[in-house]
Structures are given as structure tokens and as C-alpha cells.
């Protein structure tokens, strides 16, 4: 190392050239580095979702969840499986174990295992397998809203905006939330149907049998030319043959459906679809409703491509939305929300300001002790080390993201430390009247070992973070990488580049005569600093003389610090500070319909809208679900749930904190009529995670699980600082169960399949067929018209046709029983689970502390029940990873 220092001290041109190259590469890398939200992290998580419209959670569990779980039992490389059965939907979340097997092979086996399941219900949609990747994180949401009710015009505008956004450069996909598919509804009048002695199954069969297009093969003509043959009876317009308007084309299709013959006799009399039903274009029944500022809305969630710059992508979306708003005028309001690029922008601004302030402070402070030329040489170390680190990031294929920026901000204050020590020691040798080159060489050599030791101690503190596992480890891994790289470049700059700069930039300004006079003057005058040095020297002599006593004092201080930390310290995995948004979660009685829920939350939306423009940016509502994001493990689904996301201006631009605004809102809102619960929740920072306290009670029988869960909840209630204790065993909507009587069905020539299909078509409706209208496929749904009667009344007057053409009342072949259902059913590793979760105040109590207090007691509870198990998760589990 000594030879290298001597070489660059003498060949200062080489040092200057190296400096220019490092800065040039750094500038190039800064412009080329892709800006992103997060590092390219593989969450090692695969989600399987399947839909069975109208099914209860119990049916989803038995018909969807259990078959899929059974098929996945033999797949290697799965760490754990968590399944949720809710109304109409089943979701399985498989967390993979990359340490035991390659994730690509595991995902391939998951898809194969699901494909082997062949006993799904006929109306169930095919399961969808989706791998969670950080590149799939949404970057911004565009809301399309208008005053009044959701109508076809809003649907048309939403579809147009969706198509325009999908074509933008850098946009990978756009999720359409609230953009309902169009359907053709055949609403059958049961009185007309009974008069003509027709049942629902006959109407469905007629539509299905008529709307076909089947190839007939090929044949030869008399002239020995080959032609194709096809049977074509599809419902379609003449759009390819004429230039009539789209509205007329749609009317032609409706008339064709109305003219479909269900049954006819020898006398030429027939019954058609139009004789017993109304046929109209309509919209698919919503599972969730979306609103913006209280108005019906469509949310278009934009996801960027993997290799796209997040700031450029968002800027493109912003420009396109402004252009589209000018085109649409008053037809709809376009707003932007959930703009995650602001986090990157804010952190880049912090880095820039810290860099500027750091350079200024370094120059000011060092100017008090060193000549201005030496001060500039030291200050040069900050951009050289920082730009060099940027070059390494670029060459390693990394990005500038929220995590790597944290590392750069952390290390920014350390970059100049090495150069200060080396420069000050060089200057000391200069003051000793040595030639400039010799002073540079001797000064740098003398402190190389201690400075290297100083850097290595910092590196050793950050290096263990490189070996952290789990999602947390993957997220924070870039912090130590950036810090270590930048520190080594600061070391390189201090001993390689700076000595050459000192020789060429500072040496020419040194006047040995002035230095000698200055040294003599210092010796003759006693300054305040000299007196401080003298006192410090005396203290060092004292510590060396009584070294054992000083060692004991240091040991006592260390033990005392640890004791204070254990007694009063708090560990919070991801603190939520400086919030710019929060959530209002609303619950109503379980029988509340989704349309009614939309009206019930209007008073809450009105109170939120009253916030001043200095505080409120936007608020969006989602009816039918409560969740913070798409990967939220505490998601609750159902028509009686609503989630209002309140987006505030940046914290530095408003006088009140998000917590203060939320608490005031909660007081004003109170408990509106028809609402059972209103709760304010704040976003959980960091990677997707659950609440601070999460305890899973696992087993088979729900009654036993409930008993254990109640005991766990009672233990949590006794702990101060724990609040909002709740479990996942939530009652769902009541269910009318139709129980067919086998003997009665046999007497009249019916079977259970006919009964089940008729009941489903009467309420949910059955898609009998579909047509291709212009550029989209539209389902044809047959159902009983909504005549505002109760479910029990509809079951009583429902009739089923048998093979003899007789209509048999449903209540003669089946009994009806009203039962309660669950809102959702959870599984973990193929076992039923009741999850108990809670919040902590973060001051007196933390999630980890609760786990330490509760874990011994819950293990004792589960030990008394064979086949039942209790696991503590939440913040404790996330911290372990």
C-alpha cells in the first residue's frame, strides 16, 4: 500500500485522470440508473384464486379449497399454505421455501397439481395462479367518476381511459376495479312461465341449443373444388353487412334472443323467450363498489413494466390523464391517487439536500483549521465516493429505490471522515517543514492502518445485514451493500486520489516561509484550543495510569445501557411516522346488501369531504371489502364491509398530523345510522405484514377452536397496552338451505341436479351462452326477474318441469332450512384456523413483548387439546425472519 500511495503522490496527473473518470462514470450512471419503488425482490409467494358465484364460505371450503389443498400436499418446496374461503371466492396463498428448492420448479408443480383437479362445480371459474413479484406493485391509480349513479356512459368512459393508459410506454398492465362486464339479462316472469307450462331449465336449454356455430367439415363441388361447411345459428348482428349504428345492431341481437323458440306444437303455436321474459343489456352484478369523493367510480390501477423508470412512467400517466380530461370535459372526472412515486421523489430530494448541506458544512468547518485549498480537496471526497457507488449500483444491475436511497443517506455523513483524518495528518507534516510530496506520503502512510480499522469496524456492523433471510432480508439487503461500497470508495479516495490532489492542488500554494512564521507564532501564543489539548492530554495520562478502573467504568456503562434498553426500550419492526394517509373501516349488519352499504357510508364520506384543501388530497371508498393493500393478510370480505382511504397532503405542508386529523374525524363521524362499527387504522409500513399481534389457533372442530380462542383473547385483555382484540371467526349472512327429498323427487321424475340448477338459475342466474359483440364477449344470463319478494317466498313459488311436461312446485320435493354461515373460513397448512389479532400502543407495549408474555400460556392451553396447536405470529414472526 505504501508504494501505491507514493506512486499517486508523485504521479498526480494519474490521480486527476482517475478522478475525472470516476466522476464521468458516476454522472453517466446517475442518468442511466432506473428509479424504482423497491429492489427487485421475489416475495416467494404464489396466490391461487377461484370463484364460484353465489357460494357460501362453507361451500367454497368443501368444493374449492379442500380439493386444491389436497392436490398441493405432494408439492415440494412449499413452506406454508394459508387459505381463505369467503362468499363466492377461495384464495390460497403459498409461501415458498427457496432454500429447499428452486421456486420456478415449485410454481410449475403447483400449476400441474391444480390442473389435475377435475371435480370443480360446473359454474366455478378456472383457478388462477399468480406469482407475487415486486414488479407487480401498483405505482398510481386513476379514478374515473361522475355524479349520479353508475351507468353505461361511465362504463364507456372507463373502458376508453383503460385502453389509453394500457398503451402508454412503461405501463405493464392496468387493473380494472369497478369496470363491470356487460351482460344480456333474460329476466323470466314466473307467472308467464307458469301460464305456458315452461320452467327455467327449458328456457336455459333453448338459448344454449340455439346459439351455436359448428364446423361441418369440408366437401368437393362438382368442379372438384374444396369448400368448407358450417352450421351457423349464432345470435349476431349484421354489422359486417351494413353500416347501421351500434344501437341498432344491439337491438337486432336482442330481437333474435326474444325470438328463440322454447317449445312449439303441431298446430304451429310456439312459446318464445320474448313471451315469458324481458331481454335487455345490463351490467354484471358487482362484488365490490368503488367511489371517489362519494361519487360512483372506476379505479384503474397502473402497474409499470419491470425495466421501466417509476418517475417517467408516472409522469407519462399524469400527462395522459390531463389530455384525456380535456377531451372528456364534463362527462367524467379523472383523478390521480395512490401515487407511490412521490416517496421516491421525496427521498431523492433528501439525498440532494443532504449532499449540498454536507458539502457546505464540511467546507465551513474545515476552513477553521485548514487552508481553503485543503478544504476543497477533502470536500471532493464526497462526490467522488458517492458517484463511484452509483457506478457500482448501475453495473450490478441495481436500481435507485426507496431502500438503496436509505443506504446512501446513511453513508453520506461518513464519506468525508477518512479524508479529514488523512488530510489533517498530511497538513501536520507540511507544518513540519517537509517537502510537499514527502509530507503527503508520510502523512498518508502514518494513518493508513487506523483509518482502515475505522472503516472495517463500520463495515462489520453493516455486513451481517447482507445475510438476513426472508422478505425483510431481501428488502433491506441493499442498505448494507450501498454503505459498504461507498465506504470502500471513500477509503480509496482518501489514500489514492486525495494525496495526488494535495500534491498538485495544494502544494503550489504553500509558502514555507509563512508556514514557519505561523509555527513560531503558535509556539509563542497560547490559544483556547491549546489549553483544551493540554487538559485532554492530562486525561489520557490518567486513564492509562488507572486503566483497570477505567475498564471497570466502561463495563458498568455498557451493562447499564443494556439494562436500560431491556427495561424501557421498544422494538418496532416498521414504525409508521409522517403518515400521509389513513383508512376508515366501516362495518354494518351482516345482512346489509352492497348497494345499501354504499348509501350507509355517505354521511362518513361527506364528513371527510369537509376537510380543507390544505389537508385533503383525495378520498376513495371500496364497498365489499376491508383491506390496506392487495396482499393484506387481515382482509375481510363481504357486502357489509367498506373501506375509505383518506389521502392527505404531505406532512410538511400541513399543521396537523394524520393521527390528529383522523381522531377529529372519528369524533365527528360518530356511529351513523345502520352502521355497527367505525374504526380508523393507519398503514403498516414495510413489506406486506399482519397486525402487531397475531396468534393462530389450529385444529379441526370449530367449537373447540372457539373455546381455545376465547381463552387466548382473555389473556390478551389482561395485558396493558393491547387494544382492538378480534378474531377471524365472524358470522356471515344467513343462508337458506334447500334440502331435496329423494323419494318425493323420484315419484315425480326429478333429480337433485335439476333442483340445484333451477334454484341457482332463479337467484344467481345461469350463463346459458355468450355472444361476440363487436370486440368483446357478452354473457347471456337467464334468471328469475327481481320482483322484490323474500327469498323464502321465491323458493315456495318456484316450479321445476319434469320429463312429462308437468311443473312441480319446489316445496313438494324439498324442504327449506335457514342457517347461519361464517364470513370466512381460514386454513393454515391444511388445518382450520381461528386467527386472534390485536394492536399495541407502541409506547408501553410492542408486538414482540406481547408474544413473550403470552407464548408460555398459550402453549399450555394447546397442550391440553390433542390435535390442536397455537402459533404466535405477527411482528414476532416478521422480526425472526
Buried (B, 14 or more C-beta within 10 A) or exposed (E): EEEEBBBBBBBBEBBBEBBEEBBEBBBBBBEEBBBBBBBBBBBBBBBBBBBBBBBBBBBBBBBBBBBBBEBBEEBEBBBEBBBBBBBBBBBBBBBBBBEEBEBEEBBEBBEEBBEEBEEBEEBBBEBEBEBBBBBBBBBBBBBBBBEEEBEEEBBEBBBBBBEBBBEBEBBBBBBBBBBBEBBBBBBBBBEBBBEBBBBBBBBBBBBBEBBEEEEEEEEEEEEEEEEEEEEEEBBBBEBEEEEEEEEEBBBBBBEBBBBBEBBEEEEEEEBBBBBBBBBEBEBEBBBBBBBBBBBBBBBBBBBBEEEBBBBBBBEBBBEBBEEBBEEBEEBBBBBBBBBBBBBBBBBBEBBEEBBEEBBEEBBEEBEEEBBEBBBBBBBBBBBBBBBBBBBBBBEEEBBBBBBBBBBBBBBBEBBBBBBBBBBBBBBBBBBEEBEBBBBBBBBBBBBBEEBBEBBBEBBEEBBEBBEBEBBBBBBBBBBBBBBBBBBBBBBBBBBBBBBBBBBBBBBEEBEEEEBEEEEEEEEEEEEEEEEEEEEEEEEEEEEEEEEEEEEEEEEEEEEEEEEEEEEEEBEBBBEBEEBBBBBBBBBBEBEBEBEBBBEBBEBBBEBBEEBEEEBBBBBBBBBBBBBBEBBBBBBBBBBBBBBBBBBBBEEEEBEBBBEEBBEEBBEEBEEBEBBEEBBBBBBBBBBBBBBBBBBBBBBEEBEBBBBBBBBBBEBBEEBEBBEEBBBBBBEBBEBBEBEBBEEBBEEBEBBBEBBBBBBBBBBBBBBBBBBEBEEEEBBBBBBBBEEEEEBEEBBEBBBBBBEEEEBBBBBBBBEBEEEEBBBBBBBBBBBBBBBBBBBBEBEEBBBBBBBEBBBEEBEEBBEEBEEBBBBBBBBBBBBEB
